[in-house]
Amino acid sequence: MFRTGARHDGQFLQLIAAPAAQSPGRVGFVIGRKTMRKAVDRNRLRRRLRESVRAARPAIESFDIVLRLRRAVPRADIANAVAESMRLLARVAPR
């Protein structure tokens, strides 16, 4: 996935997408402890990103997707990171 997928970069996130082997495609999240120290914040961001992926379905079901956190997201900017994920998902599969 990391070798063959198409990459789309944003300020906070990187989206890696490749055609899915099976339908529906899978989604993974990479949020490291070095980029977000507190587990509460990592889990909050992961929950919000999961909701943005659900909102983008069924347009993205033909892709395997990884959303990777590029840099730390302050708690106040989690909403901005989620909005960025929606823009990146729209870039992968325009409606």
C-alpha positions in Angstrom: 0.0 0.0 0.0 2.7 2.5 1.0 4.8 1.6 -2.1 2.1 1.4 -4.8 -0.6 3.9 -3.6 -1.2 7.3 -5.0 -0.3 10.0 -2.4 -2.3 13.2 -1.7 -0.8 15.6 0.8 -2.4 18.1 3.0 -1.2 20.3 5.9 -2.0 17.7 8.6 -2.7 14.5 6.7 -1.4 12.3 3.9 -3.9 10.1 2.1 -2.6 7.0 0.3 -5.0 5.3 -2.0 -4.8 2.2 -4.2 -7.4 0.2 -6.1 -9.1 -2.3 -3.7 -8.5 -6.0 -4.1 -12.0 -6.7 -2.8 -15.1 -4.5 -2.6 -15.6 -2.7 -0.3 -12.1 -1.2 0.1 -10.4 -1.1 3.5 -9.4 2.1 5.4 -6.5 2.4 7.8 -5.3 5.2 10.1 -1.7 5.9 11.1 -1.6 8.3 14.1 1.7 7.9 15.9 2.5 8.6 19.5 5.3 10.9 18.5 3.0 13.2 16.6 0.1 13.2 19.2 1.3 12.5 22.7 -2.0 11.9 24.5 -4.1 8.8 23.7 -7.3 10.8 24.3 -6.4 13.2 21.4 -5.3 10.3 19.1 -8.5 8.5 19.7 -10.6 11.6 19.3 -9.0 12.4 15.9 -9.4 8.7 14.8 -13.1 8.8 15.7 -13.6 12.0 13.8 -11.7 10.7 10.7 -13.7 7.5 10.8 -16.9 9.7 10.5 -15.5 11.6 7.5 -14.7 8.3 5.8 -18.3 7.1 6.4 -19.6 10.3 4.9 -17.5 9.8 1.8 -18.9 6.3 1.1 -20.0 4.8 -1.3 -17.7 6.9 -3.6 -14.5 5.5 -2.1 -15.5 1.9 -1.8 -13.4 0.9 -4.7 -10.2 2.0 -3.0 -8.0 0.9 -0.1 -7.1 4.0 1.8 -4.6 4.9 4.5 -4.9 8.3 6.3 -1.5 9.1 7.9 -0.9 12.0 10.3 2.0 14.1 9.0 2.5 16.4 11.9 1.0 17.2 15.3 -2.6 18.5 15.4 -3.4 20.7 18.4 -6.7 19.9 20.1 -8.2 23.1 18.8 -7.3 22.1 15.2 -8.8 18.7 15.1 -11.9 20.1 13.2 -9.5 21.5 10.6 -7.8 18.2 10.2 -11.2 16.5 9.7 -12.1 19.1 7.0 -8.8 18.4 5.3 -9.5 14.7 5.3 -12.9 15.3 3.6 -11.1 17.4 0.9 -8.5 14.6 0.4 -11.1 11.9 0.2 -13.0 14.0 -2.4 -9.8 14.2 -4.5 -9.5 10.4 -4.6 -13.1 9.7 -5.8 -14.9 12.8 -7.0 -18.7 12.4 -6.8 
